[in-house]
Amino acid sequence: METPGPPVRLSDRLLVEWVAQAKVGDPFPEPYSYARNPLESIIRNLVIIGVIKPPAPDASLADVAQEASAAARAWLDEHPA
């Protein structure tokens, strides 16, 4: 039997769901839309949640966003509601 990880907050789950479904040009969800750099804030939280690993310092944000979207879909499959 696997030991469950820490509980996932609703706000974290909603972020992962948004990332999994987001399209280019979609507005960032609150509260990230108020951040100085919303994409970096979202990426940081995805790392904290364990959805993605920290990206390389020289990684393109567009590439990281694409990888995060795929990782978010996989994370949702592994963590059904």
C-alpha positions as CSV (number, residue, x, y, z in Angstrom):
1,M,0.0,0.0,0.0
2,E,1.4,3.4,-1.0
3,T,1.7,6.1,1.5
4,P,-0.4,9.1,0.3
5,G,1.4,12.4,-0.1
6,P,0.3,15.6,1.6
7,P,-3.2,16.7,0.8
8,V,-3.5,18.9,-2.3
9,R,-5.2,22.2,-1.7
10,L,-8.2,23.1,-3.9
11,S,-6.4,26.2,-5.2
12,D,-3.4,24.0,-6.2
13,R,-5.7,21.5,-8.0
14,L,-7.5,24.4,-9.8
15,L,-4.1,25.7,-11.0
16,V,-3.1,22.3,-12.3
17,E,-6.4,21.9,-14.1
18,W,-6.0,25.4,-15.6
19,V,-2.5,24.6,-16.8
20,A,-3.6,21.3,-18.3
21,Q,-6.3,23.0,-20.4
22,A,-4.8,26.4,-21.1
23,K,-4.3,27.6,-24.7
24,V,-1.9,30.3,-26.0
25,G,-3.4,33.7,-25.2
26,D,-5.7,32.5,-22.4
27,P,-5.8,35.0,-19.5
28,F,-3.9,33.9,-16.4
29,P,-6.2,32.9,-13.5
30,E,-6.4,34.9,-10.3
31,P,-4.3,35.5,-8.2
32,Y,-1.5,34.8,-10.7
33,S,-2.9,37.5,-13.1
34,Y,-1.8,40.1,-10.5
35,A,1.8,38.8,-10.2
36,R,4.6,40.8,-11.8
37,N,5.4,37.7,-13.9
38,P,2.4,35.4,-13.9
39,L,4.0,32.6,-15.9
40,E,7.0,32.4,-13.5
41,S,4.7,32.4,-10.5
42,I,2.7,29.5,-12.0
43,I,5.8,27.5,-12.8
44,R,7.2,28.1,-9.3
45,N,3.9,26.7,-7.8
46,L,3.9,23.7,-10.1
47,V,7.4,22.9,-8.9
48,I,6.3,23.2,-5.3
49,I,3.3,21.0,-5.9
50,G,5.5,18.4,-7.6
51,V,3.9,18.6,-11.0
52,I,7.2,19.5,-12.7
53,K,10.9,19.7,-11.9
54,P,12.6,23.0,-11.7
55,P,13.4,24.1,-15.2
56,A,17.0,24.9,-16.3
57,P,17.9,28.6,-15.9
58,D,18.3,29.0,-19.6
59,A,15.1,27.2,-20.5
60,S,12.6,29.0,-22.8
61,L,9.5,29.9,-20.9
62,A,7.4,28.8,-24.0
63,D,9.1,25.3,-23.8
64,V,8.6,25.1,-20.1
65,A,4.9,26.1,-20.5
66,Q,4.4,23.3,-23.1
67,E,6.1,20.8,-20.8
68,A,4.1,22.0,-17.8
69,S,0.8,21.5,-19.7
70,A,1.6,17.9,-20.5
71,A,2.9,17.3,-17.0
72,A,-0.3,18.8,-15.6
73,R,-2.5,16.4,-17.6
74,A,-0.4,13.4,-16.4
75,W,-0.6,14.7,-12.8
76,L,-4.4,14.9,-13.0
77,D,-4.5,11.3,-14.3
78,E,-2.4,10.2,-11.3
79,H,-4.5,12.3,-8.8
80,P,-8.1,11.9,-9.7
81,A,-10.5,14.2,-7.8
